[in-house]
Amino acid sequence: MTDAPSVLDRLHALQAGDLPTHGGRTLAYVYDSGLAEADEVGRQAVAAFASSNGLDPTAFPSMLTMENELVGFAADLLDAPPDAVGSVTSGGTESVLLAVQGARDARPDVQRPRMVVPSTIHAAFLKGAHYFGVEAVVVDVGDDYRALPAAMAAAVDEAPEDTVLVAVSAPSYAHGVVDPVAEVAAHAAARGIRCHVDACIGGWVLPYAARLGREHHPWTFAVDGVTSISVDLHKYGYTPKGASILLHRSSELRRPQYFARADWPGYTMLNSTMQSTKSGGPLAAAWAVVQTIGDTGYHDLAVQVFAGVDALVDGIGRMDGVEVMVEPDSTLIAFTTDDTCDVFTLTDEMNAAGWYVQPQLRYGDIPANVHLSLSAATAPRVPEFLTALEKGVAAAREAGPVTVDAGIADYIRALDPAALTDADFDGLLVAAGLVPADGGDGTLALPDRMADVNAMLDLASPRLREALLIAFLDRLQRPVRG
């Protein structure tokens, strides 16, 4: 048996290579309140309830109490009616999957269920479509990256009897804008179709934006026709990963998401979400952090983060070579670069300067761009970020654009995603510099700078990107044998 200090030393050594989760310099994946007390109470709650099991609420009634109180907080925040109900899930993807599954199972009469979504909807909906056999009808958005109500309605009306769900975003992840929920929901309601609002990233901060008088499209349960909303606690609730809430306007709407099975010789399985056994740690941590910060605290954090958003948008607007793609409705910003500044080189420069920003590859007519998720801890550091961004733009200009060898570009365009072989993938790994040209031991060596790799991926079709990245992940996830 290895002594605990040695194990913990190894654990901390491994963690040293990860992105920082606190300090406000990571502008994707993590959300930092900057409140040490909230962080500490969350950690203690995880530890206290790590062995508790949410499988049976009668065995662990504390977890039922915490879940009901969290759902109640969210229901008040999102203008839910008195009959609204909800469930705590492991994250936004599970909440979305349940929304899709529940909509499908609510209509057992439909042989070929379909759902209508804008092209900016989170990929979790497409995952749900894949998992649950629901056809995803993807509708193009407008020049402002928002869903087009008339186009969504037309897509619904192509087969209203088979459409089980319409979904929109508040806001969309890629561009940070809120869809015209009222118009889309009204048409769905007129056809008797569920309308889900994906507020996973904005649901815990946009209500405070409204209180602050910031302009926004209405999107909560105050909008007639909205039947369910997903909202993540581990984003702008600033709780530890992973906790999300799926709210339904009524228990009747939620009931199809439940799963029960008595037809086997063991205990009767009864699940409110996709998981059976689930640790009480994330739920307890979420409850503890929400109790600690409270409504007033979240209001104050929203004031702070939106001040940061405004300062960042203004600063980028004053800078040559970069441009915000659309005025953000929430805390997410996407900006592009002009021809003098390669977007992938810029992201490398920012990462090298200690600021993690997320490159987004081109999609249709939308050019490659940079995504930023601001959190409260980042807001006071916006002047530092803008200084680093200005230096990064200058360095990217000096370095010049990233070019992909014409032969490699032709090779990428000629690849068939459905027929990608290990040999094809090996060639791309070598071309990207991820493995030695002589093969070596085949070990993947992630480069410090990713501009060349991203430039290659930017040439590939979405289907080819998926095939390449699945193959890449498969290479990464190989067992370490003793």
C-alpha positions as CSV (number, residue, x, y, z in Angstrom):
1,M,0.0,0.0,0.0
2,T,1.5,3.3,-1.1
3,D,1.4,6.1,1.6
4,A,-1.0,8.9,1.0
5,P,1.6,11.8,0.8
6,S,3.4,10.0,-2.1
7,V,0.1,9.6,-4.0
8,L,-0.9,13.2,-3.4
9,D,2.6,14.4,-4.5
10,R,2.1,12.5,-7.8
11,L,-1.4,13.9,-8.1
12,H,-0.2,17.5,-7.7
13,A,2.7,16.9,-10.1
14,L,0.2,15.6,-12.8
15,Q,-2.0,18.6,-12.2
16,A,0.9,21.0,-12.8
17,G,0.5,20.5,-16.5
18,D,-3.2,21.5,-16.6
19,L,-4.7,24.8,-17.4
20,P,-5.2,27.0,-14.3
21,T,-8.7,26.8,-13.0
22,H,-8.4,29.9,-10.9
23,G,-6.9,33.4,-11.3
24,G,-9.0,34.5,-14.3
25,R,-6.5,33.7,-17.1
26,T,-8.4,30.7,-18.6
27,L,-11.2,32.0,-20.8
28,A,-12.8,28.6,-21.7
29,Y,-13.8,25.4,-19.8
30,V,-13.7,26.9,-16.3
31,Y,-15.6,29.6,-14.5
32,D,-14.1,31.4,-11.6
33,S,-16.0,33.6,-9.1
34,G,-12.8,34.8,-7.5
35,L,-14.4,34.2,-4.1
36,A,-12.1,32.1,-2.0
37,E,-14.8,31.4,0.6
38,A,-17.2,29.9,-2.0
39,D,-14.4,27.8,-3.5
40,E,-13.5,26.4,0.0
41,V,-17.1,25.6,1.0
42,G,-17.5,23.8,-2.4
43,R,-14.4,21.7,-1.8
44,Q,-15.5,20.7,1.7
45,A,-19.0,19.8,0.5
46,V,-17.6,17.6,-2.3
47,A,-15.4,15.7,0.3
48,A,-18.3,15.4,2.8
49,F,-20.7,13.8,0.3
50,A,-18.4,12.0,-2.1
51,S,-19.6,8.6,-0.9
52,S,-23.3,9.5,-0.7
53,N,-25.4,7.9,-3.5
54,G,-28.2,9.7,-5.3
55,L,-29.7,6.5,-6.6
56,D,-32.2,6.3,-3.8
57,P,-33.5,9.6,-2.3
58,T,-35.1,7.7,0.6
59,A,-31.7,6.3,1.6
60,F,-30.1,9.8,1.4
61,P,-32.8,12.3,2.1
62,S,-30.2,15.1,2.5
63,M,-29.6,14.9,-1.2
64,L,-33.3,15.2,-2.0
65,T,-33.5,18.3,0.2
66,M,-30.5,19.9,-1.5
67,E,-31.8,19.1,-5.0
68,N,-35.3,20.5,-4.3
69,E,-33.8,23.7,-2.8
70,L,-31.5,24.2,-5.8
71,V,-34.3,23.6,-8.2
72,G,-36.4,26.1,-6.3
73,F,-33.7,28.7,-6.5
74,A,-33.5,28.2,-10.3
75,A,-37.2,28.2,-10.7
76,D,-37.4,31.6,-9.0
77,L,-34.5,32.9,-11.1
78,L,-36.1,31.8,-14.4
79,D,-39.7,33.0,-13.8
80,A,-41.0,29.5,-13.6
81,P,-44.7,29.0,-12.8
82,P,-45.9,27.4,-9.5
83,D,-46.2,24.0,-11.0
84,A,-42.6,23.9,-12.4
85,V,-40.4,21.0,-11.5
86,G,-36.7,20.1,-12.1
87,S,-33.9,17.7,-11.7
88,V,-30.2,18.2,-11.0
89,T,-27.9,16.5,-13.6
90,S,-24.2,16.0,-14.1
91,G,-23.9,18.9,-16.6
92,G,-25.3,20.7,-19.5
93,T,-25.0,17.7,-21.9
94,E,-27.0,15.4,-19.6
95,S,-29.6,18.1,-19.3
96,V,-29.9,18.5,-23.0
97,L,-29.9,14.7,-23.6
98,L,-32.8,14.4,-21.2
99,A,-34.7,17.2,-22.9
100,V,-34.3,15.4,-26.2
101,Q,-35.1,11.9,-24.8
102,G,-38.1,13.3,-22.9
103,A,-39.5,15.0,-26.0
104,R,-39.1,11.8,-28.0
105,D,-40.7,9.5,-25.3
106,A,-43.6,11.9,-24.8
107,R,-44.6,11.0,-28.4
108,P,-44.6,7.2,-28.8
109,D,-47.0,7.6,-31.7
110,V,-44.3,9.3,-33.8
111,Q,-42.4,6.7,-35.8
112,R,-39.7,9.1,-37.1
113,P,-39.3,11.9,-34.6
114,R,-37.5,15.0,-35.6
115,M,-36.4,18.2,-33.9
116,V,-35.7,21.6,-35.4
117,V,-32.7,23.6,-34.2
118,P,-30.6,26.6,-35.4
119,S,-27.1,25.9,-36.8
120,T,-25.7,27.6,-33.7
121,I,-27.3,25.2,-31.2
122,H,-24.9,23.4,-28.9
123,A,-23.6,20.1,-30.4
124,A,-25.1,18.3,-27.3
125,F,-28.4,18.4,-29.2
126,L,-26.9,16.6,-32.1
127,K,-25.5,14.1,-29.7
128,G,-29.0,13.6,-28.3
129,A,-30.3,13.2,-31.8
130,H,-27.7,10.5,-32.5
131,Y,-28.2,8.7,-29.3
132,F,-32.0,8.7,-29.3
133,G,-32.8,8.3,-33.0
134,V,-34.2,11.8,-33.5
135,E,-33.7,13.5,-36.8
136,A,-32.0,16.9,-36.3
137,V,-33.3,19.5,-38.8
138,V,-30.6,22.2,-38.7
139,V,-31.7,25.7,-39.9
140,D,-29.3,28.4,-40.9
141,V,-29.1,31.6,-38.8
142,G,-29.1,35.2,-39.7
143,D,-26.2,37.6,-40.2
144,D,-26.4,38.4,-36.4
145,Y,-25.9,34.6,-35.7
146,R,-29.4,34.4,-34.2
147,A,-32.1,31.9,-35.1
148,L,-34.5,33.1,-37.8
149,P,-38.1,32.6,-36.6
150,A,-39.6,32.3,-40.1
151,A,-37.0,29.7,-41.2
152,M,-37.5,27.7,-38.0
153,A,-41.3,27.8,-38.4
154,A,-41.0,26.7,-42.1
155,A,-38.8,23.8,-41.0
156,V,-41.3,22.8,-38.3
157,D,-44.2,23.0,-40.8
158,E,-42.5,20.6,-43.2
159,A,-43.6,17.8,-40.8
160,P,-45.3,19.2,-37.7
161,E,-46.8,15.9,-36.9
162,D,-43.3,14.3,-36.5
163,T,-41.6,17.3,-34.8
164,V,-41.3,16.5,-31.1
165,L,-38.9,19.4,-30.1
166,V,-37.8,22.9,-31.1
167,A,-34.7,24.2,-29.3
168,V,-33.0,27.6,-29.1
169,S,-30.1,29.2,-27.2
170,A,-29.7,31.8,-24.4
171,P,-27.0,32.4,-25.4
172,S,-25.3,30.4,-28.1
173,Y,-21.9,29.2,-27.1
174,A,-20.0,30.2,-30.3
175,H,-21.1,33.9,-30.4
176,G,-22.8,34.7,-27.2
177,V,-26.2,36.0,-28.5
178,V,-29.7,35.1,-27.4
179,D,-32.1,33.7,-30.0
180,P,-35.5,35.2,-30.5
181,V,-37.1,32.8,-28.2
182,A,-40.6,34.4,-28.0
183,E,-41.3,34.1,-31.7
184,V,-39.9,30.5,-32.0
185,A,-41.7,29.3,-28.9
186,A,-45.0,30.8,-30.1
187,H,-44.9,28.9,-33.3
188,A,-44.0,25.7,-31.5
189,A,-46.8,26.1,-29.0
190,A,-49.3,26.7,-31.8
191,R,-48.3,23.3,-33.3
192,G,-48.4,21.6,-29.9
193,I,-44.6,21.1,-29.9
194,R,-42.2,21.4,-26.9
195,C,-39.7,24.3,-27.0
196,H,-36.5,23.9,-25.0
197,V,-34.2,26.9,-24.2
198,D,-30.6,25.9,-23.8
199,A,-29.5,28.4,-21.1
200,C,-26.7,26.1,-19.8
201,I,-24.1,28.9,-20.0
202,G,-26.3,31.9,-19.6
203,G,-29.1,30.9,-17.3
204,W,-27.4,31.8,-14.0
205,V,-26.2,35.2,-15.3
206,L,-28.7,36.6,-17.8
207,P,-31.5,37.1,-15.2
208,Y,-29.1,39.5,-13.4
209,A,-28.3,41.2,-16.7
210,A,-32.0,41.9,-17.0
211,R,-32.1,43.4,-13.5
212,L,-29.2,45.6,-14.4
213,G,-31.2,47.0,-17.3
214,R,-29.1,45.4,-20.1
215,E,-31.0,44.9,-23.3
216,H,-31.9,41.3,-24.1
217,H,-34.4,39.1,-25.9
218,P,-36.9,37.5,-23.4
219,W,-36.2,33.8,-23.0
220,T,-37.3,32.5,-19.5
221,F,-40.5,30.8,-18.5
222,A,-42.1,34.2,-18.7
223,V,-42.2,33.5,-22.4
224,D,-45.4,31.6,-23.4
225,G,-44.5,28.3,-25.2
226,V,-41.2,27.7,-23.4
227,T,-41.6,24.2,-21.9
228,S,-38.2,23.5,-20.5
229,I,-34.9,25.2,-19.7
230,S,-31.4,23.8,-19.0
231,V,-29.1,25.9,-16.8
232,D,-25.6,24.9,-15.5
233,L,-24.6,25.5,-12.0
234,H,-20.9,24.8,-12.7
235,K,-20.7,27.8,-15.1
236,Y,-22.0,31.1,-13.8
237,G,-23.3,29.5,-10.6
238,Y,-19.5,29.1,-10.0
239,T,-19.9,25.7,-8.4
240,P,-17.5,22.8,-8.8
241,K,-18.0,20.5,-11.8
242,G,-20.4,18.9,-12.6
243,A,-23.9,20.1,-11.8
244,S,-26.7,21.4,-14.0
245,I,-30.5,21.7,-13.7
246,L,-33.2,20.7,-16.2
247,L,-36.4,22.6,-15.4
248,H,-39.8,21.7,-16.9
249,R,-42.9,23.9,-16.8
250,S,-44.9,21.0,-15.3
251,S,-44.5,17.6,-13.8
252,E,-46.5,16.2,-16.8
253,L,-43.7,17.4,-19.1
254,R,-41.0,15.9,-17.0
255,R,-42.5,12.5,-16.5
256,P,-41.2,10.9,-19.7
257,Q,-37.6,11.5,-18.6
258,Y,-38.1,9.1,-15.7
259,F,-37.0,5.5,-16.1
260,A,-38.3,2.6,-14.0
261,R,-37.7,-1.1,-14.4
262,A,-39.2,-3.8,-12.1
263,D,-39.1,-6.6,-14.6
264,W,-35.8,-8.2,-13.4
265,P,-34.9,-10.1,-10.2
266,G,-33.1,-7.2,-8.5
267,Y,-34.3,-4.0,-6.9
268,T,-36.8,-1.9,-8.8
269,M,-34.7,0.6,-10.7
270,L,-36.0,4.1,-10.6
271,N,-34.1,7.0,-12.1
272,S,-34.9,10.7,-12.5
273,T,-31.9,11.3,-14.7
274,M,-29.6,9.3,-17.0
275,Q,-27.4,8.1,-14.1
276,S,-28.3,5.5,-11.5
277,T,-25.5,5.6,-8.9
278,K,-24.3,9.2,-8.7
279,S,-22.0,10.8,-6.1
280,G,-23.5,13.3,-3.8
281,G,-20.4,15.4,-4.0
282,P,-21.3,17.7,-7.0
283,L,-24.8,18.2,-5.7
284,A,-23.7,19.1,-2.2
285,A,-21.0,21.4,-3.6
286,A,-23.5,23.2,-5.8
287,W,-25.9,23.6,-2.9
288,A,-23.2,24.8,-0.6
289,V,-21.9,27.4,-3.1
290,V,-25.3,28.7,-4.0
291,Q,-26.2,29.0,-0.3
292,T,-22.9,30.9,0.3
293,I,-23.1,33.3,-2.6
294,G,-26.9,33.8,-2.6
295,D,-29.0,36.1,-4.8
296,T,-27.3,39.3,-3.7
297,G,-23.8,37.7,-4.3
298,Y,-24.7,36.6,-7.8
299,H,-26.0,40.1,-8.6
300,D,-22.7,41.6,-7.5
301,L,-20.8,39.0,-9.5
302,A,-22.9,39.9,-12.6
303,V,-22.2,43.6,-12.1
304,Q,-18.5,42.7,-12.1
305,V,-18.5,40.4,-15.1
306,F,-20.6,42.6,-17.3
307,A,-18.3,45.5,-16.5
308,G,-15.5,43.3,-17.8
309,V,-17.5,42.4,-20.9
310,D,-18.1,46.0,-21.8
311,A,-14.5,46.9,-21.2
312,L,-13.3,44.0,-23.3
313,V,-15.6,44.8,-26.2
314,D,-14.6,48.4,-26.1
315,G,-10.9,47.6,-26.0
316,I,-11.1,45.2,-28.9
317,G,-13.1,47.7,-30.9
318,R,-10.3,50.2,-30.5
319,M,-7.6,47.8,-31.7
320,D,-6.4,47.4,-35.3
321,G,-6.6,43.9,-36.8
322,V,-9.3,42.4,-34.6
323,E,-13.1,42.9,-34.5
324,V,-15.9,41.6,-32.3
325,M,-18.2,39.5,-34.6
326,V,-21.4,40.5,-32.9
327,E,-22.3,42.6,-29.8
328,P,-22.6,39.9,-27.1
329,D,-25.8,39.5,-25.1
330,S,-24.1,37.7,-22.3
331,T,-20.5,36.9,-21.1
332,L,-19.3,35.2,-24.3
333,I,-17.3,37.1,-26.9
334,A,-16.2,36.0,-30.4
335,F,-13.7,38.1,-32.4
336,T,-12.0,37.7,-35.8
337,T,-8.8,39.0,-37.2
338,D,-8.0,40.7,-40.5
339,D,-5.7,39.3,-43.2
340,T,-2.7,40.8,-41.6
341,C,-3.1,38.7,-38.4
342,D,-3.4,34.9,-38.5
343,V,-6.1,33.9,-35.9
344,F,-4.3,30.6,-35.0
345,T,-1.0,32.3,-34.5
346,L,-2.7,34.8,-32.3
347,T,-4.2,32.1,-30.1
348,D,-0.7,30.6,-29.7
349,E,0.7,34.0,-28.7
350,M,-2.0,34.5,-26.1
351,N,-1.5,31.0,-24.7
352,A,2.3,31.6,-24.5
353,A,1.6,34.8,-22.6
354,G,-0.4,32.9,-20.0
355,W,-3.9,33.6,-21.4
356,Y,-5.9,30.6,-22.6
357,V,-8.2,31.5,-25.4
358,Q,-10.2,29.1,-27.6
359,P,-9.8,29.0,-31.4
360,Q,-13.0,28.2,-33.3
361,L,-12.6,26.8,-36.8
362,R,-14.4,28.1,-39.8
363,Y,-18.0,26.9,-40.3
364,G,-19.7,27.6,-43.7
365,D,-19.3,31.3,-44.3
366,I,-18.3,32.0,-40.7
367,P,-14.5,32.5,-40.6
368,A,-12.1,31.1,-38.0
369,N,-12.3,33.2,-34.8
370,V,-11.4,33.4,-31.1
371,H,-13.9,32.6,-28.4
372,L,-13.7,34.1,-24.9
373,S,-15.8,33.1,-21.9
374,L,-15.4,35.8,-19.2
375,S,-15.9,35.0,-15.6
376,A,-16.0,37.3,-12.6
377,A,-12.4,36.7,-11.8
378,T,-11.3,37.7,-15.3
379,A,-13.1,41.0,-15.3
380,P,-10.6,43.0,-13.1
381,R,-7.8,41.7,-15.4
382,V,-9.3,42.9,-18.7
383,P,-6.7,45.7,-19.0
384,E,-3.9,43.1,-18.7
385,F,-5.6,40.9,-21.2
386,L,-6.0,43.8,-23.7
387,T,-2.3,44.6,-23.4
388,A,-1.4,40.9,-24.0
389,L,-3.8,40.9,-27.0
390,E,-2.2,43.9,-28.6
391,K,1.2,42.3,-28.2
392,G,-0.1,39.1,-29.6
393,V,-1.6,40.8,-32.6
394,A,1.8,42.5,-33.3
395,A,3.6,39.2,-33.0
396,A,1.2,37.4,-35.2
397,R,1.5,40.1,-37.9
398,E,5.3,39.8,-37.7
399,A,5.2,36.0,-38.0
400,G,2.9,36.1,-41.0
401,P,0.1,33.8,-42.0
402,V,0.2,30.1,-41.4
403,T,0.3,28.3,-44.7
404,V,-0.3,24.6,-45.3
405,D,1.8,22.9,-48.0
406,A,-0.2,22.6,-51.2
407,G,0.4,18.9,-51.4
408,I,-0.8,18.3,-47.8
409,A,-3.8,20.6,-48.5
410,D,-4.7,18.5,-51.5
411,Y,-4.2,15.3,-49.5
412,I,-6.6,16.6,-46.7
413,R,-9.3,17.6,-49.2
414,A,-9.1,14.3,-51.0
415,L,-9.6,12.2,-47.8
416,D,-12.9,10.5,-47.4
417,P,-14.0,10.8,-43.7
418,A,-15.9,7.5,-44.0
419,A,-12.9,5.6,-45.3
420,L,-10.1,7.1,-43.1
421,T,-7.4,4.5,-42.5
422,D,-4.7,4.3,-39.9
423,A,-2.2,5.0,-42.6
424,D,-4.0,8.1,-43.6
425,F,-4.1,9.3,-40.0
426,D,-0.4,8.4,-39.5
427,G,0.4,10.6,-42.5
428,L,-1.5,13.5,-41.0
429,L,0.1,13.1,-37.6
430,V,3.6,13.3,-39.2
431,A,2.5,16.3,-41.3
432,A,1.3,18.1,-38.2
433,G,4.5,17.3,-36.3
434,L,2.7,15.3,-33.7
435,V,4.9,12.2,-34.2
436,P,8.4,11.9,-35.7
437,A,8.6,11.3,-39.5
438,D,10.6,8.1,-38.8
439,G,7.8,6.7,-36.8
440,G,9.8,6.5,-33.5
441,D,7.7,4.7,-30.9
442,G,4.5,6.2,-32.1
443,T,4.1,8.4,-29.1
444,L,2.0,11.5,-29.6
445,A,3.9,14.7,-28.7
446,L,1.6,17.6,-28.4
447,P,3.3,20.7,-29.7
448,D,3.4,23.9,-27.6
449,R,2.1,25.8,-30.6
450,M,-1.0,24.6,-32.4
451,A,-1.3,27.1,-35.3
452,D,-0.1,24.6,-38.0
453,V,-2.4,21.9,-36.7
454,N,-5.4,24.2,-36.5
455,A,-4.7,25.5,-40.0
456,M,-4.8,22.0,-41.3
457,L,-8.0,21.3,-39.5
458,D,-9.5,24.5,-40.8
459,L,-9.1,23.1,-44.3
460,A,-11.0,19.9,-43.5
461,S,-14.8,19.5,-43.7
462,P,-16.7,19.1,-40.5
463,R,-17.1,15.3,-41.1
464,L,-13.3,15.0,-41.7
465,R,-12.5,17.0,-38.6
466,E,-14.7,14.6,-36.6
467,A,-13.0,11.5,-38.0
468,L,-9.5,13.0,-37.5
469,L,-10.2,14.0,-33.9
470,I,-11.8,10.7,-33.0
471,A,-8.7,9.0,-34.3
472,F,-6.5,11.4,-32.4
473,L,-8.4,10.9,-29.2
474,D,-8.2,7.1,-29.7
475,R,-4.4,7.5,-29.9
476,L,-4.4,9.5,-26.7
477,Q,-6.5,7.2,-24.7
478,R,-4.3,4.1,-24.4
479,P,-3.8,2.2,-21.2
480,V,-0.6,2.5,-19.1
481,R,0.2,-1.1,-18.2
482,G,2.1,-2.1,-15.1
